[in-house]
Amino acid sequence: MTLGRILTAIVAAASALLVAPTSNAAPDPDRWVLESVAVPNDVWDQTNWAWDPQYPIIPHPRHDGDNQKWYISDDGTIRNVQYDDWCATSVGGKLAGRPCDGSDSQRWDGTSYDGYHSWLFELRGTGDCVTHNGTYTELIVTSCNPGRYDQRWIIHKV
């Protein structure tokens, strides 16, 4: 089961406890914040720095801006809320925002480390995972090792 489907099932189960809205409009996609286990309160943050055209995704203290919120799709893409057409992309061993194009460098598999509390994000089929590399420093993609705290992420619905 894909990460997107698991998250959808969790949200659907929780939503069943709420009163249904009167509108028949489709709900907005779920938005998520991805928080580091190694450095609590550091979350994925899509930069748009004029001085760095690589647009790195960095761990940054949480401030709840839309650039720190993400859509996690069944197709394996992780798309930024503020920069809607940008996906988390592996570029030369680093994580950066790039226009979503469905390429292999944008396909991620989420694996629960401890029963849905913390997750590893593996670049599909590579054995490489998103790794915290220091606050305000580009997230990197390195060999997956579930024992490493710096590769584990807590997913918060927002």
N, C-alpha and C positions, 0 to 999 in steps of 0.2 A: 504494500500500500504506500502511495507516495505521500510525502510530507504535506502537500497541499490538501490531499483528501483527508488525512488524519486531522489536520487543523480544522477543516470544514466540518468533519463529523463532531469534533469537540464543540465547536460553536453551535452547530445545529442542535445538539443535545441540550446545551445550556439555553438556547433560544426557545426550546419547547416549553420551558418553564415561564416564559414571558407571555403577555397578552399579544396576540397578532395585531399588526397595524391594519387600519381600514383601507389603506391604499393597496392597489395591486402592482405598484411599481416595483421593479427589481431592486433589491438592496444593493448598496455600495459594496464593492469587494472588501474583505476584511483587511485591516491594516495592522502591521506588527512592528514591534521594536525588538531588535536583537541585541541582548546585553551580554557582556563578557562575564564568564564565571571567574576568571582569573583577576579581573579588575572590576568589581561591582560598580555600577553606574556608568561605565564606559559602554557606549552603544555604537552600532554601525552608523556612520555619518557621511552622507554624500556631499563632497566638497564641490564648490564651483569657484575656485580661486583663480583670479585673472592671471596671477603670476605662475600658475602651474596648470598648463593645458592638458595634463594627463588626467585630471579630475579624479584623484585618488579617493577611495573610501577609507576613512580613518576611524579608529576608536576615539570617541569624543565624549566628555561628560554629557549626560542626558539633559536636554533642554526642551524636549517635546516639539521641536520644529518639524515640519513636514519632510525636511531633508533627512530626518532620522527615522522615518516611517517607511515601511516596505510592504509591497504586495508579494505574497508567495504563491506561485501558480503551480497547477498540476503538471505543466510541461517542464518544470524544473527551473524556470526563470524566477529571479528575485528582482522586482522592479521597484524603483524609488517612487514615492508618492509625489514629492515636489517636482522632480524632473521625470515626468510620467513616461517618457519614451526612453529612459536610461535604465539599463539592467546592470546588476553586479556581474562584472566580467573579469576573468583571469587574464592579465596582460603581463607577460614576462615575470611571472611569479608574484605579482602584486594584484590587489583587488582595486578595480577602477570602474567608474560609471562610463558606459558606452551606449550608443543607440542600440536598442533591442533589435536583434536581427536573427535570433534563433540559433546562432552558431553554438558549437560544442563548448566554447569557452564561457558560455552563459548558462549552462545546464548544471544544476546543483541537486544533489540528493541529500536530504536531511535524514540523519540516523539518530534515534534517541539513545542517549548514553545511559540514562537511569530511569527509564519508565516515563518518558514525556516531560521531565523537568529540564534537563539540559540536552543540547543537540550538537552534533558535529555536522558541518556542511562540507560535503565532498564534491569536488569538481567531477561530474559524472564519469565513471570508468577510469579515473586516473590514480586513485589512491592518495590524492592531495586534498588537504582541508584548509579552510580559512583559519588563520592563526593571528592572534593578538600579538602585536610587535611593539607595544608601547603606546601610551596615550599620545594622541596627535601625530602618530606615525602611521604610514600606510599599513593597512592590513596586508598580510602576505599569505601565499598559498604554499604549504609545505606538506611533506609526507604525513598522512594521518596516523595519529597515535592516541587512542581513546583515553590513555592515562594522563595526557597533557591537559592541564586546566586551561591553558591559553588557546586551545582549540574547541572549547565547549562554550555554548551560547544558550542563554535562557530566552525563550520567545514569549513576549508579552503582547496580548491583544490590546489595541488602543482604539 
